[in-house]
Structure formats: structure tokens, C-alpha cells
């Protein structure tokens, strides 16, 4: 049963977030505190699965809490909440190690789905650990239907392989998982199915919940959307991980990198991996995550992740 820690110095805001999370049809145990200092103290006695924190608080800030959590032996994934007029703080939190963020104006529609996303990305099986640990280089290519249920198995596969090869620490695996999740969902929903932002509000309510989205089901069974696929190439080596996601849609009509100010998913991806780039058509994104320094040991330096 997932344990969630909520830190926010506004009682009104805390109560609102608790009401949002209580609407989730899942058995989550939620502890709410009024400061980052209380959160740090509580973490010494309770093993939480996810932390949700406001960025701006009196005393220790949410950014300070991110730093504090990442000094602990068990690095718990953090979701930060930022004001609509302060996107820079959310980006700074991602750079410091947060797993995701939600703008305050989107709490009702996005918080539950974001918690589920981070929980899914932070869990993965450790079977076949010895066998995977012997691997030097792995390559996979997939042609996926426009089915969101295929996203988590693929994310889990990449995480399992990166863990077995001792490439990434737990925080990095979670952050990579969220980035791949966002890239795949964007390829399915925005790229192939061409869903509008209004339609995506309904979709976000179903992502990571195990329940089908009527919007997706109706669209993906119609032409031309039914003929489109998501093409994924994964290369994993002792130097790092490279994931290329391409959809069969028309792509972005303008510089895809400029969309980071408009689309939360792109902002997340660009701050969760070491490199993120688009092709000229805007229908393909390449994610690169280098091996964590603490896991490098005697491995060669200066090399790039395996080409895919």
C-alpha cells in the first residue's frame, strides 16, 4: 500500500490536495505536514513511496526539501507543486532531482495521474538480475499500437535492464521512466491520435489507473489513426541508455524545442534526461541518459550510449 507524504505550509491548500487525492480509487496512505522541516523529521521514521511538496514555503523551501531528500540513503521520488507564474522553480526542482511537477492550476486534473505515473515508474521487478548483469550491450526495436497499456511494460523493461547492468541509481531510473512514459504518451495521443488539449484532460484521468479512455478507444479504431504506430528503438550499453520514439503523425509545425514553454511533457523530458532532441519533422524524439557516476567503477570514459 503506497505511502505518500504531503508537505505544504498552507492548511487550506493541504486540505484541497487531500480531497483531490481521496478521489483516487486506490488505497493510498497519506501523511500531511505543514513544513519541510516536519517532512524531514517524519521521513526518519516512515518509509514513504512518494513525496509531494509545494515549492514556496516558509522556512525550508520545497527546493531545499528536494536537496535534503537526495542526501538520504533511500531516495524517495518527489513531485513538486509550482505556481502558474513560477515555472522556473519547477524546472529547477527537476534539475535537482525531482521526478515530476504539477502546476497549482492543474491539481484537480493532473495530480492523481502524476502520482500514479511516478509510482509506476519507481517500481520494477529485479528478476533475472544475475543474467542481465552479464550483458554488455542490448538493443530492442518495437512497433507499438496506440495502446497506453503498452507504455508501462516497455518502461519497466528499460528500467529492469538498466538496473541489472548497474547503470542508474534508483532516482535516475525513476526519472528516466517518467521521461520515457511522457514521450510514449505524447507519441500516441498528440502524434498519432492528434488529440486536443481538451480531450487530453479526459485521457489524463485514465492514465496509470488501469481503466480505458473512451477518447483513445474511439479515435484509435478509426482511419487514418488506426494505421499509425509508435516506433521505439532502445540501445543500452555500459555507457548509458538511448531511446528513440517516433510516431506516424504529421509532427510539429514549428520548432519543437520552442514548445517546451507550452507543453508540460516536453519540459519534463528535457529536464529528466541528459539529452533530448527532436528530428526536423517533429515526430521523433531521442532521449539519452548517461550512466550515473557512482556506478561507473572501472568502465571506459568518454563513450556514447549504444547507437540505435
C-alpha positions in Angstrom: 0.0 0.0 0.0 1.8 3.2 -1.2 2.7 5.8 1.5 2.5 9.4 0.4 4.0 12.4 2.2 2.5 15.8 1.6 4.3 19.0 2.7 2.6 22.4 2.3 2.5 25.3 4.8 -1.0 26.3 3.8 -3.7 24.4 5.7 -6.3 25.4 3.0 -4.0 24.2 0.3 -3.2 20.9 2.1 -6.9 20.1 2.6 -7.6 20.8 -1.1 -4.8 18.4 -2.1 -6.0 15.8 0.3 -9.5 16.0 -1.2 -8.1 15.6 -4.7 -6.1 12.5 -3.7 -9.0 11.0 -1.8 -10.9 10.9 -5.1 -8.4 8.4 -6.4 -9.9 4.8 -6.4 -6.7 3.5 -4.8 -5.6 2.6 -1.2 -3.1 5.3 -0.6 -2.0 6.2 2.9 -1.3 10.0 3.0 0.5 11.9 5.7 0.2 15.7 5.6 2.6 18.1 7.3 2.8 21.9 7.4 6.5 22.4 6.7 9.5 20.8 5.0 11.2 20.5 8.4 8.3 18.3 9.6 8.6 16.2 6.5 12.3 15.6 7.0 11.7 14.6 10.7 8.8 12.2 9.7 10.9 10.6 7.0 13.3 9.3 9.6 10.6 7.0 11.0 8.4 6.2 8.0 9.4 4.8 4.6 7.4 6.8 2.1 7.0 5.9 -1.6 6.3 9.4 -2.9 6.7 13.0 -1.6 4.5 15.9 -2.8 5.7 19.3 -1.8 4.9 22.9 -2.6 7.9 24.8 -3.9 7.4 28.0 -1.9 7.1 27.5 1.9 8.1 29.5 4.9 11.3 28.2 6.5 12.8 25.3 4.4 11.5 25.6 0.8 10.4 22.8 -1.4 13.7 23.1 -3.3 15.6 22.7 0.0 13.4 19.6 0.7 14.4 18.1 -2.7 18.1 18.6 -1.7 17.5 17.1 1.7 15.7 14.0 0.4 18.5 13.3 -2.1 21.0 13.2 0.8 19.2 10.2 2.3 20.2 6.6 1.7 16.7 5.8 0.2 15.9 8.5 -2.4 12.2 8.9 -2.5 10.7 10.3 -5.7 9.4 13.9 -5.3 6.6 15.7 -7.1 6.7 19.4 -6.7 3.8 21.8 -6.9 4.5 25.2 -8.5 2.5 28.4 -9.0 1.4 29.2 -12.5 3.6 32.3 -12.5 6.7 30.5 -11.3 7.6 27.7 -13.9 11.3 28.4 -13.3 11.1 26.9 -9.8 9.6 23.7 -11.1 12.3 23.4 -13.7 15.0 24.0 -11.0 13.4 21.2 -8.9 13.6 18.8 -11.8 17.3 19.7 -12.3 17.9 19.0 -8.6 16.3 15.5 -8.9 12.5 15.8 -8.6 10.6 13.2 -10.5 7.8 15.4 -11.8 5.8 18.6 -11.2 2.2 19.8 -11.3 1.1 23.5 -11.7 -1.4 24.6 -9.0 -4.0 25.4 -11.6 -3.8 21.7 -12.8 -4.0 20.0 -9.4 -7.6 18.7 -9.8 -6.9 17.2 -13.3 -3.3 16.1 -13.1 -2.1 15.4 -9.5 -3.7 11.9 -9.2 -2.4 10.8 -12.6 1.1 12.2 -11.8 1.3 10.3 -8.5 0.3 7.1 -10.3 2.8 7.8 -13.1 5.7 8.3 -10.6 4.7 5.2 -8.5 4.6 3.1 -11.7 8.0 4.4 -12.8 9.6 3.8 -9.4 8.5 0.1 -9.2 10.1 -2.6 -11.2 10.9 -6.3 -10.7 14.5 -7.4 -10.0 14.2 -10.9 -11.5 17.0 -12.0 -13.9 19.4 -9.7 -12.1 22.4 -12.0 -12.4 21.8 -12.7 -16.1 21.3 -9.0 -17.1 24.4 -8.1 -15.1 26.4 -10.1 -17.6 25.1 -8.0 -20.5 27.5 -5.6 -22.3 25.1 -4.2 -24.9 21.3 -4.6 -25.5 19.2 -3.4 -28.4 15.4 -3.5 -28.8 13.0 -2.3 -31.5 9.3 -2.1 -31.1 6.3 -1.1 -33.3 3.5 -0.3 -30.8 -0.2 0.0 -31.4 -1.8 3.2 -30.0 -2.5 1.4 -26.7 -1.5 3.2 -23.4 -1.4 -0.3 -21.7 1.8 -1.0 -23.6 3.7 2.0 -22.1 4.4 0.7 -18.6 5.7 -2.7 -19.7 8.2 -1.0 -22.1 9.2 1.5 -19.4 9.7 -1.4 -16.9 11.8 -3.3 -19.4 14.2 -0.4 -19.9 14.4 0.2 -16.1 15.0 -3.5 -15.4 17.8 -3.7 -17.9 19.5 -0.5 -16.7 19.2 -1.8 -13.1 20.6 -5.3 -14.0 23.5 -3.7 -15.8 24.1 -1.3 -12.8 23.8 1.8 -14.9 21.5 4.0 -12.9 20.7 4.6 -9.2 17.0 4.4 -8.2 16.3 8.1 -8.6 17.8 8.2 -12.1 15.8 5.1 -13.1 12.5 6.7 -11.9 13.3 10.0 -13.7 14.2 8.1 -16.9 11.0 6.1 -16.6 8.9 9.2 -16.3 10.6 10.7 -19.3 10.0 7.6 -21.5 6.4 7.5 -20.3 5.8 11.1 -21.3 7.5 10.5 -24.7 5.4 7.5 -25.5 2.1 9.1 -24.3 2.9 12.2 -26.4 3.6 10.0 -29.4 0.3 8.1 -29.0 -2.0 10.9 -28.1 -0.6 14.0 -29.7 1.3 12.5 -32.5 -0.8 9.6 -33.9 -4.2 10.3 -32.5 -4.0 14.1 -32.7 -5.9 14.6 -29.5 -6.6 18.2 -28.5 -5.7 19.6 -25.1 -9.3 19.4 -24.1 -9.5 15.7 -25.0 -6.3 15.1 -23.1 -7.9 16.2 -19.9 -10.1 13.1 -20.1 -7.2 10.9 -21.0 -5.1 12.1 -18.1 -7.8 10.9 -15.7 -7.4 7.3 -17.0 -3.6 7.1 -17.5 -2.0 4.8 -14.9 -5.4 3.9 -13.5 -5.9 0.7 -15.4 -9.2 1.9 -16.8 -9.7 2.6 -20.6 -10.1 6.0 -22.0 -13.1 6.4 -24.3 -11.4 9.2 -26.2 -8.5 7.0 -27.0 -10.6 3.9 -27.8 -12.9 5.8 -30.2 -10.0 7.5 -32.0 -7.6 4.7 -32.4 -10.1 2.4 -34.1 -10.8 4.9 -36.9 -8.8 5.7 -40.1 -6.3 7.1 -40.5 -5.3 6.8 -36.9 -5.7 3.0 -36.8 -3.0 2.6 -39.4 -0.5 4.6 -37.3 2.1 3.1 -34.9 4.7 4.2 -32.4 8.2 3.1 -33.3 10.6 2.7 -30.4 14.3 1.9 -30.6 16.2 1.2 -27.4 20.0 0.9 -27.0 21.6 0.0 -23.7 25.3 -0.3 -23.1 27.8 0.1 -20.3 27.9 3.8 -21.1 24.2 4.6 -20.9 20.8 4.4 -22.4 19.4 5.8 -25.7 15.7 5.7 -26.5 14.2 6.9 -29.8 10.5 7.4 -30.0 8.8 8.1 -33.4 5.2 8.4 -34.3 3.4 8.3 -37.7 1.7 11.6 -37.2 2.4 14.9 -39.1 4.8 16.2 -36.4 5.2 19.7 -35.1 4.6 22.5 -37.5 7.2 24.7 -35.8 10.5 24.4 -33.9 9.7 21.6 -31.4 12.2 22.8 -28.9 10.2 26.1 -28.6 7.2 24.1 -27.4 8.9 23.4 -24.0 7.3 26.6 -22.7 3.8 25.4 -23.8 3.8 21.7 -23.2 4.5 20.3 -19.7 5.5 16.9 -21.1 8.3 18.3 -23.2 9.6 20.4 -20.3 9.6 17.3 -18.1 11.5 15.2 -20.6 14.1 17.9 -21.3 14.9 18.1 -17.5 14.8 14.4 -16.6 17.3 13.1 -19.1 20.8 14.2 -20.1 19.9 14.9 -23.7 16.6 15.3 -25.5 16.4 16.2 -29.2 13.8 16.2 -32.0 14.1 15.5 -35.7 13.3 18.2 -38.2 9.8 16.8 -38.8 9.0 17.0 -35.1 7.6 13.4 -34.9 10.7 11.8 -33.4 12.4 12.4 -30.0 15.7 11.0 -28.9 16.4 10.6 -25.2 19.9 9.9 -23.8 20.7 9.1 -20.2 24.3 8.6 -19.3 25.5 6.1 -16.7 25.5 7.5 -13.2 29.0 8.4 -12.0 28.6 6.4 -8.8 28.0 3.2 -10.8 30.8 3.7 -13.4 33.6 2.0 -11.4 36.3 0.9 -13.9 34.1 1.3 -17.0 35.6 3.3 -20.0 35.1 7.1 -20.0 34.1 9.4 -22.8 32.0 7.0 -24.7 28.4 7.5 -26.0 25.4 5.2 -25.4 25.0 2.5 -28.0 23.5 3.7 -31.3 20.0 2.6 -32.2 
